[in-house]
Each structure stands twice: as C-alpha cells, then as structure tokens.
Amino acid sequence: MSESPGAAVSLASAPPAAETAVPSTEPRTARPAEAELPGDNTAPRPLAAQRVLPLRRPGRWIATAIVLVLVAQIVHGLVTNPFYQWDRFQYWFLRPTILDGLLITLQVTAYSAVLGLLGGILIALGRLSRSPVLRAVSWTYTWLFRSVPLIVVLLFLYNFSALYKTLSLGVPFGPAFFTFDESRLATDIVVAVVGLSLNEAAYASEVVRSGILAVDQGQHEAASALGLPKSYQFTKIVFPQALRSITPNYVNLLINLIKSTSLVFYVSLLDLFGSAQSMGSTYPGDIVPLLLVATVWYLILTSAVSIIQFYVERYVARGATRTLPPTPLQKLRTGLRDLRARARREAAI
C-alpha cells in the first residue's frame, strides 16, 4: 500500500540523530572536567579548587644559588678582611679635606656638563647645516677631540701659557683690540673646566645629532608646511622630541664626565680623587681606606645621576607613551599588593 503524499511519518520510523547523514556544523567540545565517567563513583574536584602548578626550572634555581654564594663570599671578604681598615674609612669619609675635594668635583662637573651640552648642540647644528664650511669645521672638531686622550688635552692646556704668553682679540694679521695675560686667566679650575668641556662637546655633538636625526622627517615637513621659523621648529617641535633619544645617551656621558674629573689631579687641582691621593701620600697606611672613600663617593654621585635620569626620561616621555613607566615607589607598592593577594589565595586553598 503506497503512502499518500503529505502523510506524517511516525517517530518510530524516523532515523536516530546519530545516524543522520547531515554533518554537524557545531565544533566538538572537550568533555567538561566536572562530568563523571561511566563507572566512576568518585566526584571530580571543581575547577576553582584545582591548583595549577608552575613549570619547574631547576637551572634557574641552580644559577640563583651560585650567584648568592658568590655574593656572600664577596661580602664576607669585605667585612672580615682587616686590610680594608673600615674604622679608618669611617674616619676619612666626612673629613673636611675630602668634602672640599668633593665640592670641587661637583663644580667642575656642573660647569663642564652645561658648557659641553651647549657646545655639543652648536656642533651638531653645524654638522647638519647646509654650509660646507660649517660642516667641515664641525666634523674636524669632533674628529680631533674624540681622537686625542683627555689627559693629553688637559696637560696641553695646562702648559698653554708656554706657547702663548698673551691672548688678543682683533683683526687677523691686523691690529688687536683686546689683549690680556693668559697666565692670569687660566687658573687651575678654568683649565680643568675648559679641557673637560672641549672633550665633552665632541661626544655630546654626536649624541645630539643622532637624537635630531631620530625625529621623523614628517615632523620637519609639517612644521615647514605651517610656515614656522626655523628657530621655532627646532626649539618647540624637533628638540623636545629628540630629547627622548638624547637623554639616556647624554646621561652616560655625564656619568663618564664625573669619573673623568679624577684626571684634573694632574693639572694641580685637588678634586675628590686628588684629595684622597694627597692624603694617601701623607698617610701611607691609609691608602686603601682613602681609595675606598673616593670609590664610595663616586658611587653616590653616579647613583644620584641615574635617579635623576629616570625622572627626566619619564618627563620627556609624556605624550609619546600611553602610560608612563612606574616610579620605584609605585613598583614597591604594586609588588607588596601582589604579594598580599598571593598570600590570601594560598591561605584560601
């Protein structure tokens, strides 16, 4: 008997869902962790109670242990070795002679850093100038003072009066308008500042030039399209953006400048190192404590510069990054908060 069109098909005669030929378009999902397996009478642990174990890294722990042992050995040697004479170190650390030398070091560093940066900016602009004379003179200056050792520059300036008794300003090969005695002008601190500034300007010029070249060319084109003067373009648009690249590199030069001030001892200027060296000659038994005093003061000065560098970099990064890097105090607070949260999770489990 044939089935009439439109008759309903019974459920018993319909094929089961598993035997249908139509493929399922839904993705296959893994079996949930809470589902029980057939024949398993034990209830599985909920996902919230399961603990994820971190990957074990034995190499990291071994390296950490080795470093800690080495650091402990160094600290033990510093504390227990009587040759360091820490009592004499404490005696010399704040002596007026050392503090006077420290003050001279700070003065020479400050003057040389400012003059060196200003000279570096001028030389960098000369290197980027369209004038072939300015480019040639700037390149020659940079090449010369980066090639000659700083101690040679200082000694040459210290004996400059032997070459020129007097200095004058006037028309070349013509009359002189101003004449002055070089020996009265070139005091020990002036020789030190001039020598360090000349050397610093040569290196700073390359730092400034690289920072200016790092600014996108579109910024120059946009400023020129607005009809802004060249001086305004440099001071308000180009140089503020270049500071992001200039700051870390110039701080490295500044730290090196602080250490380079120890060479002014050879031009009869008693800075920090010169004071320690002079006292070491007077008290031969305290040479090591005095060297440690100079070392610790240099560490303090360079650490202070590094802290200032962090905040300067954070300041010039405004507008270039979405979020400013956290300060050390903010990092400490975040670390303590994460540690307390982790302790509460461990206690809850």
Summary of the structure (lengths in Angstrom):
residues: 349
radius of gyration: 36.1
end to end distance: 70.8
largest distance: 135.9
contacts: 856
relative contact order: 0.10
helix: 70%
strand: 4%
